[in-house]
Amino acid sequence: MVHGTLGDQRSFSGKMEAFGAQYHANAISLRHYWPDSWREDGDFTIARHTADIAGFMRAPGKGKVLLIGPSRGGHIAFRVAQHHPELLASLVVLEPGGELDESLGVAPTAGNQASAFARAAALIAERKVEEGMTVVAEHTGGPGAWAKCSVARKMVNRDNATTLLGQIKEQRKPYTRAEAAGITARTLLVGGDQSLPQFGRIPDALQGVMPNAERVTIARAAHGVQADNPADFNAAVLAFLAG
């Protein structure tokens, strides 16, 4: 399980019991995220995090792995599937982050997320963490989203606030038709029925191209699908695995 923006391994605390009952479940904190610490070393990129996850999956005794990733973690999971298909048993991505290339037959996304995150990073650099967190939360969840977050979720986000300083320079590439078509692993694309429209564009585009993709929409959930409705999310993914 690979977390998204401002998350860490604690983002999956509500999943470990459900998945651990049937599988060997691992929740990963990416490089520079809690309990690691932020440092400006130029090594915060999608490619670096993809390589890190592939290296963990390649460890002896693991065999092929089911990879689960929400948002930015979904983008990383997609890249692992693209570059290291031999490591993957199946793939679950929740409203994966990023932008679309015009080869997918839709208008390219305009970088609105990058702009919002850049504003948030500038505030965090000025030590205005609450203001920065509000910008990110409202971009992903709409007005008032930060105030509605649980105490636990706010703590995780604050602990990882400075990672946005790296994320705005992460060299993320858009998804292309050829990349999506080349991912043959059985894949579950997950969305929330209350998500803002921009977060449905990527799974919509990928679903039409990935050869073994299924789609499920989780009720009473926005972009933070696995946190908003963990019971239904867990049930949907476990049913996918059983299939």
Secondary structure, 3 states (H helix, E strand, C coil): CECCCCCCHHHHCCCHHHHHCCCCCCCECCCCCCCCCCCCCCCCCHHHHHHHHHHHHCCCCCCCEEEEEECHHHHHHHHHHHHCHHHEEEEEEECCCCCECHHHCCCCCCCHHHHHHHHHHHHHHCCCHHHHHHHHHHHHHCCCHHHHCCHHHHHHHHHCHHHHHHHCCCCCCCECHHHHHCCCCEEEEEEECCCCCHHHHHHHHHHCCCCCEEEEEECCCCCCHHHHCHHHHHHHHHHHHHC
